[in-house]
């Protein structure tokens, strides 16, 4: 059975709260999920192709990633690993009032994963703090929908092998 890996980067706790809520929803639906609050390059490279990575991150006003994701970012930049087989989606919390820095850190991380060969399951979900008071209300259906789609795809592939 496939697993969902939640890589979380939080500045003020909103991304962490949303990921914890999503993790609980996965457990209630029988989906195995793991939360990584300070994911490493080793955690990323250990994700098998049958699993799904969901990145839930906020960004600073300067468009940077939160402290918990910066070591992963630096390792990606240093090692430039081949990420073929990695399937992922990104949800980024930001504030549109920061202009060009809106969600920038999360978008850069998404672009790097794509550039290194990972498969983006859908365009990044951008959540504006000016429009959404409770990001978990947007992230929950997003994450559950992706997990459902991936499990359906895996089941069809498994049935095709029999």
VMD Tcl script that draws the C-alpha trace (Angstrom):
set ca {
  {0.00 0.00 0.00}
  {1.31 3.43 -0.89}
  {2.07 6.07 1.68}
  {1.80 9.86 1.76}
  {4.83 11.81 3.00}
  {4.04 15.30 4.30}
  {7.03 17.68 4.24}
  {6.13 20.72 6.32}
  {7.67 24.15 6.59}
  {5.96 26.57 8.93}
  {6.72 30.14 9.97}
  {3.82 30.95 12.29}
  {2.29 27.49 12.74}
  {-0.44 27.67 10.09}
  {1.24 25.22 7.70}
  {1.99 22.86 10.55}
  {-1.59 22.98 11.83}
  {-2.93 22.33 8.32}
  {-0.56 19.39 7.80}
  {-1.43 17.90 11.19}
  {-5.13 18.18 10.32}
  {-4.50 16.53 6.95}
  {-2.47 13.77 8.62}
  {-5.40 13.04 10.98}
  {-7.81 12.95 8.03}
  {-5.53 10.49 6.22}
  {-5.45 8.25 9.30}
  {-9.26 8.38 9.54}
  {-9.48 7.20 5.93}
  {-6.92 4.43 6.38}
  {-4.22 6.20 4.36}
  {-0.75 5.73 5.83}
  {0.89 9.14 6.20}
  {4.09 10.47 7.80}
  {4.86 14.07 8.77}
  {8.38 15.45 8.46}
  {8.82 18.79 10.21}
  {12.52 19.08 9.31}
  {12.86 16.87 6.23}
  {16.31 15.99 4.98}
  {17.61 15.07 1.55}
  {17.84 11.49 2.84}
  {14.12 11.56 3.70}
  {13.36 12.82 0.20}
  {15.52 10.24 -1.57}
  {14.03 7.41 0.50}
  {10.50 7.98 -0.82}
  {9.65 5.05 -3.12}
  {7.96 5.66 -6.49}
  {4.76 4.08 -5.18}
  {4.41 6.82 -2.55}
  {3.33 10.46 -2.82}
  {5.05 13.55 -1.43}
  {2.92 16.51 -0.38}
  {4.79 19.67 0.55}
  {2.92 22.12 2.73}
  {4.89 25.27 3.40}
  {4.51 28.87 4.27}
  {6.92 31.56 3.11}
  {8.45 34.56 4.82}
  {7.72 38.12 3.73}
  {11.02 38.05 1.88}
  {9.87 35.00 -0.09}
  {12.12 32.56 1.74}
  {11.36 29.06 2.96}
  {10.80 28.48 6.68}
  {13.80 27.34 8.74}
  {12.63 23.71 8.77}
  {12.91 23.38 4.98}
  {16.10 25.35 4.41}
  {18.50 22.41 5.04}
  {16.60 20.38 2.42}
  {16.78 23.32 0.01}
  {20.54 23.66 0.52}
  {21.07 19.91 0.07}
  {19.07 19.93 -3.16}
  {21.17 22.83 -4.42}
  {24.43 21.12 -3.39}
  {23.72 17.60 -4.65}
  {21.31 18.18 -7.55}
  {19.89 14.64 -7.24}
  {17.97 12.84 -9.96}
  {14.39 12.70 -8.68}
  {12.86 10.58 -11.44}
  {10.08 8.50 -9.93}
  {9.20 11.01 -7.21}
  {5.57 12.14 -7.42}
  {4.70 15.31 -5.56}
  {2.39 18.29 -5.11}
  {2.99 21.56 -3.30}
  {0.71 23.81 -1.25}
  {2.17 27.21 -0.40}
  {0.83 29.67 2.16}
  {1.68 33.30 1.57}
  {0.41 36.84 1.67}
  {-0.26 38.55 -1.64}
  {0.52 41.94 -0.09}
  {4.22 40.99 -0.30}
  {4.01 41.40 -4.08}
  {6.66 39.55 -6.06}
  {7.65 37.53 -2.96}
  {4.17 36.01 -2.69}
  {4.67 32.25 -2.10}
  {8.11 32.55 -3.68}
  {9.99 30.09 -1.45}
  {7.47 27.30 -2.02}
  {7.32 28.00 -5.75}
  {11.11 27.82 -5.98}
  {11.15 24.49 -4.13}
  {8.46 23.19 -6.48}
  {10.47 24.31 -9.53}
  {13.66 22.65 -8.28}
  {11.89 19.32 -7.73}
  {10.47 19.52 -11.23}
  {13.85 20.49 -12.72}
  {15.51 17.48 -11.08}
  {13.03 15.09 -12.70}
  {10.22 14.71 -10.16}
  {6.66 14.42 -11.46}
  {4.37 17.26 -10.40}
  {0.88 15.88 -9.84}
  {-0.75 19.28 -10.22}
  {0.14 22.97 -10.29}
  {1.12 24.39 -6.91}
  {-1.78 25.36 -4.67}
  {-1.27 28.98 -3.59}
  {-3.13 30.09 -0.47}
  {-3.36 33.82 0.20}
  {-3.57 34.82 3.87}
  {-5.65 37.85 2.87}
  {-8.29 35.57 1.34}
  {-8.19 32.50 3.59}
  {-8.26 32.62 7.39}
  {-8.10 28.85 7.78}
  {-5.65 27.33 5.27}
  {-6.54 23.83 6.46}
  {-10.01 24.33 4.90}
  {-8.29 24.53 1.49}
  {-5.45 22.06 2.14}
  {-7.65 19.24 3.45}
  {-9.69 18.66 0.26}
  {-6.58 19.27 -1.88}
  {-4.52 16.62 -0.08}
  {-7.34 14.09 0.23}
  {-8.14 14.45 -3.48}
  {-4.51 13.86 -4.50}
  {-4.21 10.82 -2.21}
  {-7.46 9.37 -3.57}
  {-6.32 9.87 -7.17}
  {-2.93 8.29 -6.47}
  {-4.43 5.28 -4.68}
  {-6.88 4.75 -7.57}
  {-4.01 4.90 -10.07}
  {-1.97 2.43 -8.00}
  {-4.92 0.01 -7.75}
  {-5.54 0.13 -11.50}
  {-1.86 -0.51 -12.17}
  {-1.87 -3.42 -9.73}
  {-4.99 -4.94 -11.36}
  {-3.36 -4.58 -14.77}
  {-0.42 -6.69 -13.56}
  {-2.65 -9.63 -12.67}
}
mol new
graphics top color blue
foreach p $ca { graphics top sphere $p radius 0.5 }
foreach p [lrange $ca 0 end-1] q [lrange $ca 1 end] { graphics top cylinder $p $q radius 0.2 }
display resetview
